[in-house]
């Protein structure tokens, strides 16, 4: 990781090869099926699951707070 660390970091996982869609919030890569976006400055994050994995058929996200 660069020093100083970036304010935001997105980790995406491409589980279903060949399936693309909207990129995760703050990202441009359309391949990740799941993504964890961390706001390192605010110490929060958001997990996102592509709609093809979600039974409600809409993209789902869950907020998290990072501990020290």
HUZIPE-V948579 format. One record per pair of residues at least 4 apart in sequence whose C-alpha atoms are under 7 Angstrom apart, sorted by the first residue. I is the first residue (numbers start at 1). J is the second residue. If there is no record, write none. Layout:
BEGIN
I/J ; I/J
END
This chain:
BEGIN
1/5 ; 7/39 ; 7/40 ; 7/41 ; 8/38 ; 8/39 ; 8/40 ; 9/37 ; 9/38 ; 9/39 ; 10/35 ; 10/36 ; 10/37 ; 10/38 ; 11/35 ; 11/36 ; 11/37 ; 12/32 ; 12/34 ; 12/35 ; 12/36 ; 13/32 ; 13/33 ; 13/34 ; 13/35 ; 14/31 ; 14/32 ; 14/33 ; 14/34 ; 15/33 ; 16/33 ; 19/31 ; 20/30 ; 20/31 ; 21/30 ; 21/31 ; 22/30 ; 23/27 ; 23/28 ; 23/29 ; 23/30 ; 24/35 ; 33/49 ; 33/50 ; 34/48 ; 34/49 ; 34/50 ; 35/47 ; 35/48 ; 35/49 ; 36/45 ; 36/46 ; 36/47 ; 36/48 ; 37/45 ; 37/46 ; 37/47 ; 38/44 ; 38/45 ; 38/46 ; 39/43 ; 39/44 ; 39/45 ; 40/44 ; 43/65 ; 43/66 ; 44/64 ; 44/65 ; 44/66 ; 45/63 ; 45/64 ; 45/65 ; 46/61 ; 46/62 ; 46/63 ; 46/64 ; 47/61 ; 47/62 ; 47/63 ; 48/60 ; 48/61 ; 48/62 ; 49/53 ; 49/54 ; 49/59 ; 49/60 ; 49/61 ; 50/54 ; 50/59 ; 50/60 ; 51/57 ; 51/58 ; 51/59 ; 51/60 ; 52/57 ; 54/58 ; 54/59 ; 54/60
END
